């Protein structure tokens, strides 16, 4: 039965059109008078400016009939590439940042962005780069940004003292705020969050701070709090950890990247409990996270912790102690470790790591290996390490980095499974995802073969203990359940549980 698109009501038609790209919506609007208003609104709902030509064209078209066009704009993006590059010389007086990079952008087009924002009161999402330079060039832009009444998602990159002062006057109450500070701007200690008591932050739920440094910037230390914020991300930040914890007391998800903690009072303060924490091993060691974490994602990079060998050829490093310390402090239920470095997975004392987390039920390990055959020896050691744990689910994500191997991915995976059946493990579900770089015949580069993923279920006991393959669909449903807040680590993973996991698939497949 065919359906006439023009016979649909406005709500259904608007929902269908919302899936179209801007250009497709423009074409659709020209196909029917009935569809024209709905498709036209959608085609005007998003403005993305990525080059100077687009800036001039978009501004000219939208401002030609501003009252009937800009009122439909809901998302506005303007990257630094919207402004042309002009060469500069050190004697021109620009900041040393630009001397190093050898260029400066001409931000004279910022007036056009100010014109657009002044006539677009319904913007919900805004993404701007080089914000400080734009506002210094055209102060109207700061006032227009502060005057927008309906912003819910605010992404501002390259902020400075001037732009932060305008943010203090925001009429909007966003729920997501991303601020990236530019190193070249000189700040005073009071400049970070000068709008600390502004009503604009009262609905803030997610915040990301990048490139904020203690000493040049500081977070208020006077009891001001944002209690609704549950997700916090810090990138390239040098700030007091105690001040962060006091300012965001109810954070549940924490992400750290290249953080340096400074302390004003010497006290170590942390959240009592986190649902999720992501970061490098070095970041967790510096921050000294002592919260109990349900899901801990830990990245170990060889550039952060280089391997050293003594005169006997024995590998030694403080990294092992760091890993054990972080896992012991956070006591995760789900542990996801990414190990980049061929030797790393061989010398990490997995027994110590697992022993440090008595609550651990799911282990996800992503690693690089040199070749398939050498990993058969390692997998036996790894299985022995988890044989005395309560881990229910194990996932191994393997990138085979060696170019010479006589094993195919599937053959190697098949050889790993007997190790699990031969131990008295409590582990009941195993997944191995493997990729292998293959040389491209058309060029000298390499490409990754599509990952091969295989799931197994271990059941029975004693001599009846067997390993059986299960479908990837069932495995993915299991993984989704384990990663969800509904996962109960104390619930039994027995046959009844397995049937409940795959019941939906069995019914839909007719089995």
N, C-alpha and C positions, 0 to 999 in steps of 0.2 A: 504494500500500500504506500503510495507516494504522499508526501506531505508538502503542502505549499508553504514555503518559508514566510511569505507575506501574511499568512493566516494566523501566525503565532502572536500571542499577546506581547506587550512591550517588555515585560520582565524576562520571559523566556528568550525572546529575541536578543535582548541585551546580554544575557548570560552566554548565548552562543557566540555573539560577536566579540565578547571579551577574550576569546581564545585566539583571535586573529592578530597578526602583526599589523603595524600601523599602515604600511603600504597596501596590504590586503584589505584592510578596513576602508581605505580610501576608494579602492576599486569597487568594493561591494556597495558603497554609498551611491555610486553612479549607476547602479543597476536597477534601482526601483525607488519611486517616490515614497513608498511605504517604509522602506528600509533606510532611506537616506538619513533621517534625523538620528536614529540609533547608531548607525555605522559612523556617522560624522562625529558624534560625541566621543566615540571610542578612538577614532583616528586623531583627535585633538587632545586626548587624555594624557599622553606621554610626550615629553620633549627631551631629546637626548642630543647634546651638542658636543662634538668631538673634534671639530676643526674650525678655523676662522670663517671659511666659506659657509658652513652650516650655520654659524652664529649670525652672520649677516642676513642670510636667506630666511631663517626661522624668525628673527626679529622683525624683518620687513613684512612677512606674511601675517604673523600673529598680531602685530601692532596696527596693521591696516584696518582691521575690524576688531579691536581689542575687546570690546564689551561682549561681542558674540562669539569669540573664539577662546580667549584666555580663561573664561569662566569654566571651561570644561577641563582644564589642565589639572591633573591629580599627581603626576610625577614629573620632576624636573631634575635633569642631570646636565652638568657642565664640567668637563674635565679640563686639566691644564692645557691640553692640546687644542682647546678652543681659541687659544691666543698664540699668535705667531712668535717665533724665536728671533731674537735680534742679538747680534754679537756685542760683547762688551769688553772693556779693558779694565785692568785694576785701577788705573787712575780715574776712572769714571766715578769712583766712590761707592760702588755697590758692595754688598756683603761678601766676605771671603768665600762663602758657600758657592757663589756664582763665579768667583774667580777660578775655583777648582773645576767647576763644570764647564766653564768657558761660554756661558750664555745667560741671557736674561730674556724673559718674555715681555712682549708688549701687551699690557693689560688695559689699554685704552678702550677695548671693547666691553669692559665691565659696565659701562653706562647702558649698553643694550640689555644686559642681564638685569640690571636694576629696573629698567623700563618694563621688562616682562614680569618681574616679580611684583611690582607695584600694582599691576592690573590682573593678577592671578590669585584671588583670595582663597581659592579652594584647594590649593596644593596640600597634599598629605605627606608626600615623600620628596625629600630634597637631597641631592648629592652635589657638593661643590668642592673643587680643588683650587689651590692657591688662594685661599680665602683672604688671608691677610693682605696679600698684594692687591687683590681686587678691591678690597674695602679702602685701602690707602689711596688707590687710584680714583675710586668713585665712592665717597662716603654714603651716597644715597643707597647703595647696595646693602650696607649694614642696617640702615633704618628699614628698608623694604623687607629684609630677612626677619628682623625683629617684629615687624608688624603682621606677618602672616599668622592668621588665627587658628588654623586647623592642622598644623604639622604634627604627625605622629612618628615619623621616621626621619631623623636628622643625621646626615653623614657629612662632616666638614673636615677637610684635609688642608693642612698648611695654615692652621690658626695661629694667631699671635695676640699680643696685648689688646690691640684695637678691636679685633673681631670678638674677643671674649667679652669685652665691655658691652658690645651690642647684644651678645647673647644674654647678658644679665637683664635686658629689657624685653625679652621674648614674650609675646602674647600667647604663644602656643604652649601646650603642656605635653611634650613628646613622651612616648613610652620607650623609644630606642634612641640612644644618642652615641655617636662615634665622633671623637675628637682626636685629630692627629696634629701634634705640635711640630713646628718647623724649627730645627736646631739653630738656624741662623738668627732667629729673633731673640733679642735680649729681654728677659723677663725679670720682674721683681718678685720677691717671695710671695706677695699677696695676689699675684696675677692669676694663679690657677684657681678656677672656680670663683671668680669675683662675684658671680651670681649665686653664691652658696645659699642665700636666704630667699632667692627668687621663687615665686610661686610656680614658675615654669618647670621645676624639677619634681613637683609633688607626685606626678604619675609615672615617673621614670622607672622602668622595669629592667632594661638592659643597657649597659654602658661599656664602651670600649675606649681606653685611653692609650695613645701611642706617642712615644718620644717626649714624655714629660720627665723632667729631671729635678731631683731634690737639690737645693742650693740655689737654683735659679727659679724654681717654682715650688710651691708647697701646698699641701692640702690643709684646710682649716683644722685647727686642733682645739676647737672650742665647743665640742659637743654636738655640732651640726650632723644630722644623720639623714640618710635616704633609705628608709626601712623597707620600701617596696622593691628595691633593686634585688633581683635574684640571680642575674647573670652578669659576670664581670670579666673583662678581658684586658690584660695589661701587656703591651708590647713595647720593648725598648724603654721601659720606665725605670727611673731611679727615685724611688719614693719610700717613705717610712711605712713598713708593713703594719705597724700598730695603728697608724692614722687611717690607713685604708680599711682595716677591719672595723674601726670605730665608726667610720663614715658610712660603710655599707654593712650593717650588722647581720643582715638576713640573706646574704649571698648563698645560693645553693649550687651554682655552677661557676667554676673558676678556670680561667685559661691564662697561662703564663708563657711569655716568649721573650727571652733575653732581658730578664729583670735583674736589677741590682737593688738590694734592700739597704736602706740607711735607717738608723735608729736615732731618735732624738732623746728618748728617755731610757733606752736600754732594756725595756720590757719586751717580752715575747708574747704577743697576743695573736690568737687565731680563732677561726670559727669552730664551734663544737662539732659540726657535722656538715658534710657536703654531699650532694647527689653525684656530682661529677667534677673531676679535676684533670686538666690537660696541661702538658708542658714537657720540657726537656728535663732530663735528670739533673743537669746543672742548675736549672731554675728552681726545682723543688729543694735542692740542697741549700741554695742561697736563701730562699724564702723561709725555709724550715716549716713547711706545712705539717701541722700536728693534728689536723682534723681527721675524724673518721670519714673515709670517702667510700661511697658505694661503688663508683666506677672510676678507676684510676687509669689514665692513658699516659704512658711514660715513653719518651723518645730518647734513645741513647745514640749519640752521634760520635763517630771516631774523632772528629775534629775537636770535640769538647774534652774527651778523655783519652788521650793518646796511649797506646800500648807500649810498655817498656819491658825489656828483658834484662835479667841479671846475667852474671858471668856463666851461670849454669844453664842458661837458655830458658829459665822458668819465667813465666809471665807474672808480673805483679803490678798492682795498681790499686788506688784507693776507690776506684769505681765500684768494685764489688761491695765494699762497706757502704758506699753511698746508696746503692740499689737496695740493699738489705735495710738500711736505715729508713729510707723513704717508705718502703713497703711496710715496715714495722710501725712507723708513725701513723700511717693512714689506714692500715688494716682493711684493704679493699675486699669487696665481694666479687667484683669483676676487675681483672687486671689485664691491661692491653699494653704490651711492651713491643716497641719497634727497635730492632737492633740493626744498625747500619754499620757494616764492617765484617769482613770475611771471618776473622778469628773470634769475634766476640761471643758467638753462641757456644763456642767450644770451651772457653775458660770461665764463663759465668757459672758460679756455683748455684745451680737451680734449686738444689735441696735446701740451701740456706734461705734463698729468696722465698720459697714456698712455705718453709717453716715459720718465717716472719709474719705470715698472713694466715692465721688459723681460720678466718672467716671466708677464705677464698673458695669460690665455687665455679668460677669460669675463668679460664686462662686463654688469652689471645696473644700469640707470638708471631710477629712479622720479622723476618730475617733474610739475610743474604747468605748463600752457600756457594762454594767454589764449584762443586760437582755433586752429582747425585750419589755416587758410590761412597764418598767419604762421609756423607750424612747418615748412612746406615749405621755406622759406629756411634755417631753422636746421639741418634734417636734412642738407642738402647740406654745410654746414660741418662737421657732426659726422662724416659719412661720410668726408670728406677727412682729418679728424684721425686716424681709425683705419685709413686706407688703407695706412699704412706699418708697421702693427703686426702681431703674430702672434696677434691675438685670433681665436678660433675661433667663439665663440658670443656673440651680442649680444641682450639683452632690454631693451625699452623699455616701461616701465609709465607710461602717460600719464593724467593727470586733466585733462580739458578744463574750465577754470574759466570761460570766457567764456559768456555767455548768448545772444549773438547770433552765429550762424554758419550759413552756407548749406550746409555740408558735413555729411554724416552721418559717423559714426565709420568705417564700413567704406570709404566712398569715400576718406576721407583716408588711411587705412592703405594702400589700393591705390596711391595716388599716391606714397607713400614708397618703394615697392619699386624703381622704376627707378634711383634713386640708388645702390643697392647693385650692381646689375648693370653700371652704367656705370663702376665703379671696379675697379681690380685689387686686390681685397681678398682676404686670406686667410680672412676670415670665411666660414663655411660654413652657419651656422644663425642665423636671425633670428626673434625673437618680438616682437610688439607687442601689449600688453594696454592697452586704452583704456576709460575710463569717462567719462560725461558727466552732469552734474547737470541734472535736468529738474524743472520746477515741478510740484508736485502740485496738481491741479485742486481738490481738496477742502480744501486749506489753503494758507497762504502759505509754507510751508516748501518745501525741495527734497529730492529723493531721488536717489541714484546709480543709474543704469541698470546692469544686470548687465554685468560686464566683457566686452568683445569681444576674444577672443584669436585671433591668427592666427600660424601658424608657416610659415617658408619654409626651403628648402634651396637653397644656391647651389652650382652645380657647373659643370664645364667651364672653359675658359680662352680668352682672346682673344675672337674674334667668336662663339665657341660658348658663351660664358658665359651661363648662364640662371638664372633664379630661379623655382623651382616651389614651390607650396604643399604642405605635408605635413599630415597629420591632427594634431589636438591631442593625441591619445593618444600618437603617436610623439614629438611635441615634449615632452610631459611625461615620457616615459621618458628622453629625452635629457637633459632638465634634471635629473631625479633622478640620472642617472649622473654628470653633471658636478659636482653638489653632494655626491656621496658620496665617502668616502675611497678608493674603488676607482678614481677618475678618475686617469688617467695623462696629464698634459699633453704628454708627449713622444710619445705614440702617434699614429699618423697617423689623421686623420679622413677616410678615403677611402670609396669605394663599399662596400668590404667591411665597414667599420665601420658604415656606415648600415644595411646589411642585417642586421648582428648586433643593432643597436638595435631595428629593427622586426620582426625575425624572429618573436618571440613573438606580436605582434599579427597578422602576416600569417597565421600558422598557425591561430590561434584564429578568425580571421575567414573562413577558408576560401579566401583568395586565393592 
